[in-house]
Amino acid sequence: IGDVRDVNRLKDAMHGIDVVIHGAALKHVPIAEYNPMECIKTNIHGAENVIQAAIANNVEKVIALSTDKAANPINLYGATKLVSDKLFVAANNITGGKTKFSVVRYGNVAGSRGSVVPLFNKLIGEGEKFLPITNKEMTRFWITLQEGVDFVLRSMERMLGGEIFIPKIPSVKIVDLAEAMAPELPIKIIGIRPGEKLHEIMCPADDSHLTIQFNDSYVISPSIDFYSRVEDFTVNGLGEHGEFVTNGFEYNSATNNHFLSVDEINNFNNRP
């Protein structure tokens, strides 16, 4: 039991630990918009505390979990996670190479707490006459919990320190998700919520000069130099080779080359 806001508790918890995966966050967009200071305390100050505790204990590797909302953020949650990402990347300059820090960024985890799938299931179970949709055009990146876990563990093996790892995953149209879950129910457009985007981005075009494509993922290499080392991020810790993307490339949920069909969404949501 502990709290990322408590640096002393984190230092105790990391004593004798080799690797840390940092997933603690206040992640609900509308709640963060109305409670900005609490979100900052957990997502930014908590990240600082994790970094300090890991360095104090000579932890070998730290991976921080991020979100597509940290790319070109328009809401407070995304902005705090962007700051967190920057902190973890820059932390590689503090350690002298003893502790390596990297970030994993991915999209919506199907069925996670507070996401749209549990909401739709709740409404369907309560006998609602319609499913609420914020906008007919809305798209999201989609990943299962197990796929997210597997990608984090692979990234732990691949990391050199300072990268942002991004999986290649499908997109869904929210209207298709509603049809897959309740084909007999109509939808009702309710408007975009505070801080919500129509589409999400995981690799911004502004970072295309830093973005490297691998077989199953993208890596955004650090924009800063590290004092203690020079890395070629086109070759990862497992010896896999990647290539820089073309200038202006953007990994966007609306222009993704892999969209799930209604049938595929049903199969996808039934996976662990």
C-alpha positions as CSV (number, residue, x, y, z in Angstrom):
1,I,0.0,0.0,0.0
2,G,1.4,3.4,-0.9
3,D,1.0,6.6,-2.9
4,V,3.1,8.0,-5.7
5,R,2.8,11.4,-4.0
6,D,4.8,10.0,-1.1
7,V,8.5,9.9,-2.2
8,N,9.7,8.3,1.0
9,R,7.2,5.4,0.7
10,L,8.4,4.9,-2.9
11,K,12.0,4.8,-1.8
12,D,11.1,2.1,0.7
13,A,9.1,0.1,-1.9
14,M,11.9,0.2,-4.5
15,H,14.6,-1.1,-2.1
16,G,16.3,-4.1,-3.8
17,I,14.1,-3.8,-6.9
18,D,15.6,-4.3,-10.4
19,V,12.8,-3.0,-12.7
20,V,9.8,-0.7,-12.2
21,I,6.7,-0.2,-14.3
22,H,5.0,3.0,-13.4
23,G,1.3,3.0,-14.2
24,A,-0.2,5.1,-11.4
25,A,-2.2,8.1,-12.8
26,L,-5.4,10.0,-12.6
27,K,-6.6,9.3,-16.2
28,H,-10.2,10.3,-16.6
29,V,-10.3,13.3,-19.0
30,P,-13.4,15.2,-17.7
31,I,-12.5,14.6,-14.0
32,A,-9.0,16.0,-14.7
33,E,-10.5,19.1,-16.3
34,Y,-12.5,19.8,-13.1
35,N,-9.7,18.8,-10.7
36,P,-6.5,20.0,-12.3
37,M,-4.4,20.4,-9.2
38,E,-5.1,16.8,-8.0
39,C,-4.2,15.5,-11.5
40,I,-0.9,17.5,-11.5
41,K,0.0,16.2,-8.0
42,T,-0.4,12.5,-9.1
43,N,0.7,12.6,-12.8
44,I,3.6,15.1,-12.6
45,H,4.8,15.2,-9.0
46,G,4.2,11.5,-8.8
47,A,6.4,11.0,-11.8
48,E,9.1,13.0,-10.2
49,N,8.9,10.9,-7.1
50,V,9.2,7.7,-9.0
51,I,12.3,9.0,-10.8
52,Q,13.9,10.1,-7.5
53,A,13.1,6.8,-5.8
54,A,14.4,4.7,-8.7
55,I,17.7,6.6,-8.8
56,A,18.1,6.5,-5.0
57,N,17.8,2.7,-5.2
58,N,19.9,2.1,-8.4
59,V,16.9,0.5,-10.1
60,E,18.1,-1.0,-13.4
61,K,15.2,-0.1,-15.7
62,V,12.0,2.0,-15.4
63,I,9.2,2.1,-17.9
64,A,6.5,4.7,-17.5
65,L,3.1,4.0,-19.1
66,S,1.7,6.9,-21.1
67,T,-1.2,7.6,-23.4
68,D,-2.1,8.8,-26.9
69,K,-3.6,11.8,-25.2
70,A,0.0,13.0,-24.4
71,A,0.6,13.6,-28.1
72,N,-0.5,17.2,-29.1
73,P,-2.6,17.4,-25.9
74,I,-5.7,19.5,-25.7
75,N,-6.8,18.4,-22.2
76,L,-5.2,18.6,-18.8
77,Y,-4.8,14.8,-18.5
78,G,-2.9,14.7,-21.8
79,A,-0.8,17.7,-20.8
80,T,0.2,16.2,-17.5
81,K,1.2,12.9,-19.2
82,L,3.3,14.8,-21.8
83,V,5.1,16.5,-18.9
84,S,5.6,13.1,-17.3
85,D,7.0,11.6,-20.6
86,K,9.5,14.5,-20.7
87,L,10.5,13.9,-17.1
88,F,11.2,10.2,-17.7
89,V,13.1,10.8,-20.9
90,A,15.2,13.6,-19.3
91,A,15.9,11.4,-16.2
92,N,18.4,9.5,-18.3
93,N,20.7,12.5,-17.9
94,I,20.5,12.5,-14.1
95,T,21.5,8.9,-13.5
96,G,24.9,8.7,-15.2
97,G,23.6,5.6,-17.0
98,K,23.0,3.5,-13.9
99,T,19.2,3.6,-14.2
100,K,17.5,3.7,-17.6
101,F,14.1,5.3,-18.2
102,S,11.8,4.8,-21.1
103,V,8.1,5.4,-21.9
104,V,5.4,3.2,-23.5
105,R,2.5,5.0,-25.1
106,Y,-0.6,3.3,-26.3
107,G,-4.4,3.9,-26.9
108,N,-7.6,2.9,-25.3
109,V,-7.5,-0.4,-23.4
110,A,-10.6,-2.3,-24.3
111,G,-12.8,-2.8,-21.2
112,S,-10.6,-0.8,-18.9
113,R,-12.2,1.0,-16.0
114,G,-13.9,4.3,-17.0
115,S,-13.7,3.5,-20.7
116,V,-16.6,3.3,-23.2
117,V,-17.0,-0.5,-23.2
118,P,-18.0,-0.9,-19.5
119,L,-20.3,2.2,-20.0
120,F,-22.1,0.6,-22.9
121,N,-22.3,-2.7,-21.1
122,K,-23.9,-1.0,-18.1
123,L,-26.4,0.9,-20.2
124,I,-27.3,-2.3,-22.2
125,G,-27.8,-4.2,-18.9
126,E,-30.0,-1.4,-17.5
127,G,-32.3,-1.6,-20.6
128,E,-31.5,1.8,-22.1
129,K,-33.3,2.7,-25.3
130,F,-30.2,4.1,-27.0
131,L,-26.4,4.3,-26.7
132,P,-24.8,7.8,-26.3
133,I,-22.2,8.8,-28.9
134,T,-20.3,12.0,-28.6
135,N,-19.6,12.4,-32.4
136,K,-20.3,10.0,-35.3
137,E,-16.8,10.6,-36.7
138,M,-14.9,9.8,-33.5
139,T,-12.1,7.2,-33.7
140,R,-9.8,5.6,-31.1
141,F,-6.8,3.3,-31.1
142,W,-7.7,-0.1,-29.6
143,I,-5.7,-2.6,-27.6
144,T,-6.5,-5.4,-25.2
145,L,-5.1,-5.5,-21.7
146,Q,-3.0,-8.5,-22.4
147,E,-1.6,-7.0,-25.6
148,G,-0.7,-3.9,-23.6
149,V,1.1,-6.0,-20.9
150,D,3.0,-8.0,-23.5
151,F,4.1,-4.8,-25.3
152,V,5.4,-3.3,-22.1
153,L,7.4,-6.4,-21.3
154,R,8.9,-6.5,-24.8
155,S,9.7,-2.8,-24.6
156,M,11.6,-3.5,-21.3
157,E,13.8,-5.9,-23.2
158,R,14.3,-3.6,-26.2
159,M,14.9,-0.3,-24.3
160,L,18.2,1.6,-24.4
161,G,16.8,4.4,-22.3
162,G,15.1,7.6,-23.5
163,E,12.7,6.1,-26.1
164,I,8.9,6.4,-26.3
165,F,7.6,3.0,-27.5
166,I,4.4,2.9,-29.5
167,P,2.7,-0.3,-30.7
168,K,1.1,-0.7,-34.1
169,I,-2.5,-1.4,-33.2
170,P,-5.9,-1.0,-34.9
171,S,-8.4,1.8,-34.8
172,V,-12.1,1.6,-34.2
173,K,-15.0,3.9,-35.1
174,I,-17.1,4.5,-32.0
175,V,-20.3,4.1,-34.0
176,D,-19.0,0.7,-35.1
177,L,-18.3,-0.2,-31.5
178,A,-21.9,0.7,-30.5
179,E,-23.2,-1.4,-33.4
180,A,-21.0,-4.4,-32.4
181,M,-22.2,-4.3,-28.8
182,A,-25.9,-3.5,-29.3
183,P,-27.0,-3.8,-33.0
184,E,-30.6,-3.4,-32.0
185,L,-30.2,-0.1,-30.2
186,P,-30.1,3.3,-31.9
187,I,-27.4,5.9,-31.1
188,K,-27.9,9.4,-29.7
189,I,-25.4,12.1,-30.4
190,I,-24.6,13.9,-27.1
191,G,-21.6,16.1,-28.1
192,I,-18.0,16.0,-27.2
193,R,-17.1,16.1,-23.5
194,P,-14.8,18.6,-21.9
195,G,-11.2,18.0,-23.1
196,E,-12.1,15.3,-25.5
197,K,-10.6,14.9,-29.0
198,L,-12.4,13.7,-32.1
199,H,-9.3,11.6,-33.1
200,E,-6.2,10.6,-31.2
201,I,-2.5,10.7,-32.3
202,M,0.4,8.6,-31.0
203,C,3.2,9.8,-33.3
204,P,2.8,13.6,-34.0
205,A,4.1,14.9,-37.3
206,D,6.3,17.4,-35.4
207,D,8.2,14.3,-34.1
208,S,8.5,12.6,-37.4
209,H,12.3,13.4,-37.6
210,L,12.7,11.5,-34.4
211,T,10.4,8.6,-35.2
212,I,11.7,5.1,-36.1
213,Q,9.6,2.3,-37.5
214,F,10.1,-1.3,-36.4
215,N,8.1,-4.4,-37.5
216,D,5.5,-4.1,-34.7
217,S,6.0,-0.7,-33.3
218,Y,7.3,2.9,-33.6
219,V,9.9,4.4,-31.4
220,I,10.2,8.2,-30.8
221,S,13.9,8.7,-30.0
222,P,14.8,11.5,-27.6
223,S,15.1,15.0,-28.8
224,I,17.9,15.8,-26.3
225,D,21.4,14.4,-26.1
226,F,22.5,12.4,-23.1
227,Y,25.7,13.5,-21.4
228,S,26.8,10.0,-20.5
229,R,26.3,8.1,-23.7
230,V,25.4,8.3,-27.4
231,E,22.9,5.8,-28.8
232,D,21.8,4.6,-32.2
233,F,18.1,4.2,-31.6
234,T,17.6,2.5,-35.0
235,V,19.0,-0.7,-33.3
236,N,17.2,-1.7,-30.1
237,G,18.4,-3.7,-27.1
238,L,17.4,-7.0,-28.8
239,G,19.4,-6.1,-31.9
240,E,16.3,-5.4,-34.0
241,H,16.7,-2.8,-36.8
242,G,14.3,0.0,-37.6
243,E,14.2,2.9,-40.1
244,F,13.3,6.5,-39.8
245,V,9.8,7.4,-41.1
246,T,9.3,9.9,-43.8
247,N,9.2,13.6,-42.9
248,G,5.7,14.7,-41.8
249,F,4.5,11.2,-40.9
250,E,1.7,11.1,-38.3
251,Y,0.2,8.0,-36.6
252,N,-3.4,9.1,-36.2
253,S,-6.4,7.0,-35.3
254,A,-8.4,8.5,-38.2
255,T,-5.8,7.7,-40.9
256,N,-4.6,4.4,-39.5
257,N,-4.3,1.7,-42.2
258,H,-6.0,-0.9,-39.9
259,F,-9.6,-0.4,-38.8
260,L,-11.6,-3.1,-37.1
261,S,-14.9,-4.1,-38.7
262,V,-18.0,-4.7,-36.6
263,D,-17.4,-8.5,-36.5
264,E,-13.7,-7.9,-35.7
265,I,-14.7,-5.6,-32.8
266,N,-16.9,-8.4,-31.3
267,N,-14.0,-10.9,-31.5
268,F,-11.5,-8.3,-30.2
269,N,-13.6,-7.4,-27.2
270,N,-14.0,-11.1,-26.2
271,R,-10.2,-11.5,-26.0
272,P,-8.4,-11.2,-22.7
